[in-house]
Amino acid sequence: MELTAAEVAKHVGGEVIGDAKLVLRGIAPAESAGPDDLVFAEQADYFARAEASQASAILVSTDHSTSAKTLIRVPNARVAFAKALGLFFSEPVFPAGVHPSAQVAKSAVIDPTVRIGPFCVIDERVRIGPRAVLDGGNYIGADCVLGEDARLFPRVVLYARTQVGNRVRIHAGAVIGADGFGYVFDQGRHLKVPQIGNVVIQDDVEIGANSAVDRAALGTTVIGKGTKIDNLVQVGHNVTLGEHCILCGQVGIAGSTKVGSYVTMAGQVGIAGHLTIGNKATLGAQSGLMNDVPEGQTWLYTPAQPDRQVKRMLIAMQRLPELLRRVSELEKQLEDIEKRGKE
């Protein structure tokens, strides 16, 4: 696609410093950019590389100036970068229709604009809204609902009665609505607790590859509007995730935990069941959480604790070798004093 610098600036909410009629054909890293490319420079060192590149224009959010390049100056370069990428590399448009290899139940209600790819199975009473796309190899269980513009990448599985909102994206291999991990110990064996609830995924959620969201034992497991879930994440039964949360790779949340909105969980966070995590809380990487987290707090470490407390503890741990050395010296001095006293 060809766009002028002025057209890009209008789309991202910026201003052009230099040649507004400059034609741009793509976005690239500074190291591989060509003369028709736009490059992104959020920090000073990035700007130096961008200025030395072959690119004709730089997307910036600072007061940098250059005589060699056209600048598109914006309030936030990272946000503008995301918007500009969508201009140059738009989502593919899939033709509507049902592949001959797909199996669609007669009771399913499918909007005529939907794309159903090869080897999909659509069970009884499923409802799929306008412009939804099922890439291929998808299984959609009975009574599931998919909203408009939803997209399921290959081999996504939706168990029965799962509800997926508008503009939801679920990546390859994800399983939504499998049985929650519920058992009771009875007479020397683990007795399964039937999981008869469902999963509701609200609008504008994205779920990464090979992640799992389990159905509730009773009631509903909920993924709130705008929440983004990375690859290899496990969300247990009856969990409620608020709106616009971020869950990074390999997060695991045990059953019945309630998570507020705008919560961030870094990689490999593990959360025990039946906890409450307040709005805008942050959990650092590899935190093991076993207590409720108040609103707005940052917790770290295992067992997870408030960040200031953990930082004091880590500083103290760094001083331990020196402290042990000094204690050893004091012990030797005491021994010498005791020996002299006995002489």
C-alpha positions in Angstrom: 0.0 0.0 0.0 1.2 3.5 -0.8 0.4 6.3 1.6 1.8 9.9 1.9 3.4 11.0 5.2 0.4 13.4 5.6 -2.1 10.5 5.3 -0.2 8.4 7.9 0.0 11.4 10.2 -3.7 12.0 10.0 -4.5 8.4 10.8 -2.2 8.3 13.9 -3.0 11.8 15.1 0.4 13.4 14.4 2.0 16.2 12.5 4.5 16.1 9.6 7.9 17.8 10.0 9.3 17.8 6.5 7.9 16.5 3.2 4.1 15.8 3.8 3.8 14.4 0.2 6.5 11.8 0.8 5.2 8.4 -0.4 5.6 5.5 2.1 5.1 1.9 1.2 5.8 0.1 4.5 7.1 0.0 8.0 10.4 -1.7 8.8 13.1 -1.9 11.5 15.9 0.6 11.1 18.4 -2.2 10.3 16.5 -3.4 7.2 14.5 -0.4 6.2 14.5 0.8 2.6 14.0 4.3 1.1 10.2 3.9 1.0 9.8 2.8 4.6 8.7 4.4 7.8 10.7 3.5 10.9 9.7 3.8 14.6 11.9 5.5 17.1 10.6 5.7 20.7 13.9 6.4 22.5 17.1 8.4 21.7 19.2 5.3 20.8 16.4 4.1 18.4 16.3 7.6 16.8 20.0 7.5 16.2 19.7 4.2 14.4 16.6 5.4 12.5 18.4 8.5 11.3 21.3 6.4 10.1 19.0 4.0 8.2 17.9 4.2 4.6 14.3 5.0 5.6 12.7 8.2 4.4 10.6 8.9 7.5 10.6 8.4 11.2 7.7 8.1 13.6 8.7 9.9 16.9 7.1 11.1 20.1 9.9 13.4 21.2 11.4 16.8 20.2 14.1 15.2 18.0 14.9 17.0 14.8 16.8 16.1 11.7 17.5 17.6 8.3 17.9 14.2 6.6 14.4 12.6 7.3 10.8 13.5 7.3 9.4 13.2 10.8 5.8 12.2 11.9 5.6 13.5 15.4 2.9 12.1 17.7 2.0 12.2 21.4 2.8 8.5 21.9 5.0 6.8 19.3 4.2 3.2 20.5 0.5 3.8 20.1 1.0 5.4 16.8 3.2 2.6 15.6 0.4 0.1 16.3 -2.1 2.2 14.4 0.3 2.7 11.5 0.9 -1.1 11.2 -2.8 -1.6 10.7 -2.6 0.9 7.8 0.1 -0.9 5.9 -0.6 -4.5 6.9 -4.4 -4.9 7.1 -6.1 -8.0 8.2 -6.9 -10.5 5.4 -10.4 -10.5 4.1 -11.9 -14.0 3.9 -14.7 -14.8 1.5 -17.9 -15.9 3.1 -18.9 -19.6 2.7 -18.7 -23.0 4.2 -16.0 -25.4 3.1 -17.3 -28.7 1.7 -15.4 -30.7 4.3 -17.1 -28.9 7.2 -19.9 -30.5 9.1 -22.7 -28.1 10.2 -25.7 -29.2 12.2 -29.0 -28.3 10.6 -30.1 -26.5 13.8 -27.1 -24.2 13.7 -27.8 -20.5 12.8 -24.9 -19.2 10.7 -24.9 -15.6 9.3 -24.4 -15.7 5.5 -21.2 -13.5 5.8 -19.4 -16.1 8.0 -16.4 -18.0 6.8 -16.1 -21.7 7.9 -12.9 -23.4 6.9 -11.9 -27.0 6.2 -12.8 -29.8 8.6 -14.8 -27.6 11.1 -17.5 -29.3 13.1 -20.5 -27.1 14.1 -22.8 -28.8 16.6 -26.5 -28.4 17.3 -28.1 -25.0 17.9 -24.8 -23.0 17.5 -25.2 -19.4 16.6 -22.5 -17.5 14.7 -22.7 -13.8 14.0 -21.7 -11.6 11.0 -18.2 -11.8 9.5 -16.9 -14.4 12.0 -14.1 -16.6 10.6 -13.3 -20.2 11.6 -9.9 -20.9 10.0 -10.1 -24.7 10.0 -10.2 -27.8 12.2 -12.4 -26.0 14.7 -14.9 -27.8 16.9 -17.9 -25.7 18.2 -20.0 -27.5 20.8 -23.7 -27.5 21.1 -25.4 -24.2 22.1 -22.2 -22.1 21.6 -22.5 -18.5 20.5 -20.0 -16.5 18.5 -20.3 -12.8 18.0 -19.7 -10.6 15.0 -16.1 -10.4 13.6 -14.9 -13.2 16.0 -12.0 -15.2 14.6 -11.0 -18.7 15.6 -7.5 -19.8 14.4 -6.9 -23.4 13.5 -7.8 -26.2 15.9 -9.5 -24.0 18.5 -12.1 -26.0 20.5 -15.2 -24.5 22.1 -17.0 -26.9 24.5 -20.8 -26.7 24.7 -22.5 -23.5 25.8 -19.5 -21.3 25.5 -20.3 -17.7 24.6 -17.8 -15.7 22.6 -18.3 -11.9 22.2 -17.7 -9.5 19.3 -14.3 -9.1 17.8 -12.8 -11.9 19.9 -9.6 -13.6 18.6 -8.7 -17.1 19.9 -5.4 -18.5 18.6 -4.4 -22.0 17.5 -4.9 -24.9 19.9 -6.7 -23.0 22.6 -9.4 -24.9 24.4 -12.4 -23.0 25.9 -14.9 -24.6 28.2 -13.2 -27.9 29.2 -14.1 -29.4 32.5 -12.8 -27.6 35.6 -10.3 -29.5 37.7 -12.8 -30.5 40.5 -12.5 -33.6 42.6 -13.4 -34.8 46.1 -11.7 -37.6 47.9 -14.1 -40.4 48.8 -13.3 -43.9 50.1 -9.7 -43.9 48.9 -10.3 -42.4 45.4 -10.8 -39.1 43.7 -14.4 -38.6 42.8 -15.2 -36.2 40.0 -17.3 -33.2 40.7 -19.4 -32.7 37.5 -18.7 -29.4 35.8 -22.0 -28.2 34.5 -21.3 -24.4 34.1 -20.0 -22.6 31.0 -17.5 -19.9 29.9 -18.4 -16.4 28.8 -15.8 -14.4 26.8 -16.8 -10.7 26.5 -16.0 -8.4 23.5 -12.5 -7.6 22.2 -10.7 -10.3 24.1 -7.7 -12.1 22.6 -6.6 -15.5 23.8 -3.2 -16.9 22.9 -2.2 -20.3 21.4 -2.6 -23.4 23.5 -4.3 -21.6 26.4 -7.2 -23.1 28.3 -10.2 -21.5 30.0 -12.2 -24.1 32.0 -15.9 -24.1 32.4 -17.4 -23.4 35.8 -18.6 -26.2 38.1 -21.7 -24.1 38.6 -22.4 -20.7 37.1 -19.9 -19.1 34.7 -16.2 -18.5 34.1 -15.9 -15.0 32.8 -13.2 -13.3 30.7 -13.9 -9.5 30.9 -14.1 -7.1 27.9 -10.8 -6.2 26.3 -8.6 -8.6 28.3 -5.6 -10.0 26.5 -4.3 -13.5 27.4 -0.9 -14.7 26.2 0.1 -18.3 25.1 0.0 -21.2 27.4 -2.2 -19.7 30.1 -4.5 -21.7 32.4 -7.7 -20.1 33.7 -9.4 -22.3 36.2 -13.1 -22.9 36.8 -15.3 -20.2 38.2 -12.6 -17.6 37.8 -13.8 -14.1 37.0 -11.3 -11.8 35.1 -12.2 -8.1 34.9 -11.9 -5.8 31.9 -8.7 -4.9 30.1 -6.4 -7.3 32.1 -3.0 -8.5 30.7 -2.0 -12.1 31.4 1.5 -13.0 30.1 2.7 -16.5 29.1 2.4 -19.5 31.5 0.2 -17.7 34.0 -2.0 -20.1 36.0 -5.1 -19.1 38.0 -6.8 -21.7 40.3 -10.5 -21.9 40.6 -12.9 -19.3 41.9 -10.4 -16.4 42.1 -11.9 -13.0 41.4 -9.6 -10.6 39.4 -10.5 -6.9 39.0 -10.0 -4.7 35.9 -6.7 -3.5 34.5 -4.8 -6.1 36.3 -1.3 -7.2 35.0 0.1 -10.6 35.5 3.7 -11.1 34.3 5.1 -14.4 33.0 4.7 -17.6 35.1 2.5 -16.1 37.8 0.8 -18.7 39.8 -2.4 -17.9 41.8 -4.1 -20.0 44.4 -7.9 -20.5 44.4 -10.6 -18.4 46.0 -8.5 -15.2 46.1 -9.5 -11.6 45.3 -7.2 -9.3 43.3 -8.1 -5.7 43.2 -8.3 -3.3 40.2 -5.0 -2.2 38.7 -2.9 -4.6 40.7 0.3 -5.9 39.2 1.9 -9.3 39.9 5.6 -9.6 39.0 7.1 -12.5 37.0 7.1 -15.9 38.7 5.1 -14.6 41.7 3.3 -17.3 43.7 0.2 -15.7 45.1 -1.5 -17.1 48.2 -3.2 -14.0 49.6 -5.6 -11.3 48.4 -4.1 -8.3 46.7 -5.6 -4.8 47.4 -6.4 -2.5 44.6 -3.5 -0.8 42.9 -0.7 -2.7 44.7 2.3 -4.4 43.1 3.3 -7.8 44.5 6.4 -9.9 43.8 8.2 -13.1 44.7 7.1 -16.5 46.1 5.3 -16.4 48.4 4.1 -13.1 46.8 4.3 -10.0 49.0 4.1 -6.2 48.5 6.9 -5.0 46.4 8.5 -2.7 49.0 8.6 -5.5 51.5 10.2 -7.8 48.9 12.8 -5.3 47.9 13.9 -4.8 51.5 14.1 -8.5 51.9 16.2 -8.9 48.8 18.6 -6.1 49.9 19.0 -7.8 53.2 19.7 -11.1 51.5 22.4 -9.5 49.4 24.1 -8.4 52.6 24.0 -11.8 54.2 27.5 -13.0 53.0 29.1 -9.9 54.5 27.1 -10.3 57.7 28.1 -13.9 58.0 31.8 -13.0 57.5 31.5 -10.4 60.3 29.8 -12.8 62.6 32.5 -15.3 62.0 35.2 -12.7 62.9 33.3 -11.8 66.1 33.1 -15.4 67.1 36.8 -15.8 66.6 37.4 -12.7 68.7 35.2 -14.1 71.5 37.0 -17.4 71.4 40.4 -15.5 71.8 39.0 -13.5 74.7 37.7 -16.6 76.4 41.1 -18.4 75.9 43.0 -15.4 77.4 40.6 -15.4 80.4 41.4 -19.0 81.2 45.2 -18.5 81.1 
